[in-house]
């Protein structure tokens, strides 16, 4: 996922201190970049692009970054004092993520040897403040990481930003396919698709379900045989789904739909999609199994035409690559009121990614009771316990708002024998009463993109890069404090 991108490292200095200083700055920068790459903590390779000493050099470097598809962002560092006016033109037109690394080459002060030559050369404490001023004055979003470049914590924070920058780059080339429109005049799952492309990067297309049916009709029995054999190797089959049993045909029809959907998305170059169970003409069943498996492969998904959640699910999946845990689309279904253990049952009709379970999923076929189609196949499992984050993006009319809630997934109190779908049970932080009330006050959706792998810092970095509002609901949230934040934000974004 990250092999085709890179992060550029640009060091700021000036020629005031002579040629020897320039050589030293370059050598130190080379060592830092090598140390970062060799640390094993950064998911994206850092490329040293040299020291810049003038406005022309800054502008040329930043323009090249804008035009290089491999470059997902720039890390800047001021080794010496770097007059900030020289950064203006380069920053004015720069449109990719920026990280300001506030560090220095040496870790400690050489107490017995420090002299004015050392002081003049090692002025990050001075130069980075000068650079920081101009970036703030220009109202440019960036992440600031402070500490020695060799420290684990510093490298981990850079790694988080790299993952977000990679996801941002992915979103700028994301095509999202909607099969059908948003369902039943639902407001919260809809929004301004033009503004979304301008602000968030991804492009939302519409396709009638007939376009997918045409692909389905070209799927061969041999294609289906191969995919069903894959199912048999990965999942336990309910008795009625096994070869020769009553619903084996429905398993094969689900495989047919999955093959068609994957081919359609691949040929269209799409990274995310939505479905609509009111628009299934020509399909045998709601393609729940296909949605589950495609999400596990990295496709974003949103039910009922929810294109914003589909895009966000893809973005979270990209951020989380290589990290433990999983990502999935989920929906708030029903509450379990139990005092301090009050929780929300998360599920959907069928479409939950098997990435979020440690169980071996069970492939089952049951009636759905909605959509008017044949009984659909699905993977049934329960999400494993652990801390995670649920996130959504809503259109507030004058801005996009991202809402995130830290949650704790718990074991269900009992089995759900009459609800044969994938599910998760979680307690929103700080508890159900405050967490749900804050979510509703913020205008949050009933759909979420969920991840075990990510932390609040990922979403803070994403909101900064996108320039959108961020509201966080966690163990520190109070209703009075949250209401105050909402009021302040209304003034800020007016």
Residue, then its C-alpha position, 0 to 999 in steps of 0.5 A: x500500500x505504501x510502496x508507491x509513495x514517499x515523503x520528502x525531507x527538506x532542511x532550511x538554512x541560510x548562507x550567512x555562516x559560510x560553506x563549511x556550515x552548509x556542508x555540515x547541515x547537509x551531512x547532518x540532514x543525511x544522517x537524520x533521514x537515514x536514521x529515520x528510514x532505518x528505525x523500522x517505525x516509519x511506514x513510508x520511505x523518507x527522501x532527503x531533497x537537500x538544504x534550501x537557502x533561498x526563496x527560489x530553492x524553496x519554491x522549486x522544491x515545493x513546486x516539484x513536490x506538488x507535481x510529483x505523484x509519488x510525494x505524499x507530503x513534506x517534512x521540514x526542519x530548520x537546522x540553522x536560522x532560516x529567514x522565513x520570508x524565503x518560505x512564503x512563495x513555496x508555501x503559498x502554492x503547496x497543497x500537500x500535507x506538511x509536517x514540521x519536525x522541531x528537532x536538532x541533530x545533537x541530542x544533548x548540549x556538549x557542555x564542556x565544548x560548546x562555543x559560538x560556532x556550535x551555537x550558530x550552526x545548531x539553531x533549531x530552537x531559533x530557526x524553527x520558531x521563525x519558520x513556525x511563525x510564517x506558517x501560522x501567519x499564512x494559516x497553513x495547516x501542518x503537524x508539529x512534532x517536537x523531540x529528538x529525531x532518534x526518539x521512539x515517540x517522535x518516530x511514532x508520531x511521524x509514522x502516524x502522520x505518514x499514514x494519514x498523508x498516505x490516506x489523503x493521497x489515496x483519497x485524492x484519486x478515489x472514485x466512489x461508485x453508488x449503485x442507486x441513490x440515498x435511500x428513503x430521503x435520509x438526510x444524514x447519509x447524503x451531502x454535497x458531493x461537489x464540496x466533498x470533491x473540492x474539500x476531501x478529494x474523492x469523486x462520487x459517481x452514480x451507476x444504475x444496478x443494471x450496469x452491475x447486472x451486465x457484469x453478473x451475466x458474464x460470470x461463468x460456472x467455472x468462476x463460481x466454482x473457484x470462488x466457492x472453493x475459496x469460501x470453503x477453505x476460509x469459512x465454516x459452512x452451515x449445514x444448509x449451505x453445504x454442497x447438495x443442501x437446500x441453500x447451496x445455490x444461494x451461496x453460488x449466487x452470492x459468489x456470482x455477485x461478488x465476482x461481478x462487483x469486484x470486476x466492475x470496481x476494478x474496471x472502473x478504477x473505484x476504491x469504494x462503493x455503496x448499495x441500496x436494498x431498494x435497488x436490486x433489480x436483476x440481482x438474486x439477493x442483497x450482495x452482503x457477502x460480497x460487501x463483507x469480503x471486499x471491505x476486507x480487501x480494502x474497498x470502502x463501503x457504505x450501506x443505503x447510498x451512504x457515500x461519505x461513510x464508504x469513503x471514510x471506511x476506505x480512508x481508515x483502511x489505508x491508514x491502518x495498513x500493517x497495524x493490528x486490528x481491523x476496519x469496518x462499516x457499522x451501524x448503531x442498532x439497539x441499546x442494552x441498558x445495564x448501568x455502567x455496562x450500558x452498550x450499543x449493538x452494532x451491526x447491519x443487515x449483512x455488511x460487516x467486515x471480517x477484519x474485525x473478528x478473531x473468530x473463523x466466520x461462519x457462512x450462513x443463508x437466512x431470510x432477510x425480510x427486507x429488499x424483496x429478494x431471495x435469501x442472502x448469504x452472509x458471514x456471521x461472527x462477533x467482533x473481538x473485545x478491545x478499544x477502538x474508534x468510531x468515526x463519521x463525517x457529516x455535512x453541516x451545510x457550511x462545512x464538513x464535520x468529523x465526529x469521532x468516539x472512542x469506544x470499548x468493544x465487549x463480549x456480548x452477554x449472551x448468544x444471538x441465535x435468532x439474529x444471524x448477522x455479524x455484530x459488535x457490542x461496544x460501550x462508547x466513552x465515557x459511557x453510553x449516556x454521555x457518549x450517545x448524547x454528545x454524538x446526537x448533539x453533534x449531528x452524528x450519523x447512525x453509520x460509522x467507519x470503525x477501526x481497532x488500529x487507529x488512535x485520536x491522533x490519526x483523526x486530528x491529523x486528518x482533520x488538519x490536512x482536510x481543513x474540516x471541523x473535528x469533534x472528539x468524544x472520549x473519556x474526558x467528555x462532559x455534556x456541558x463542555x461539549x455544548x460549549x465546544x459546539x457553540x464556539x465552533x459555530x462562531x469559528x465557522x460562521 
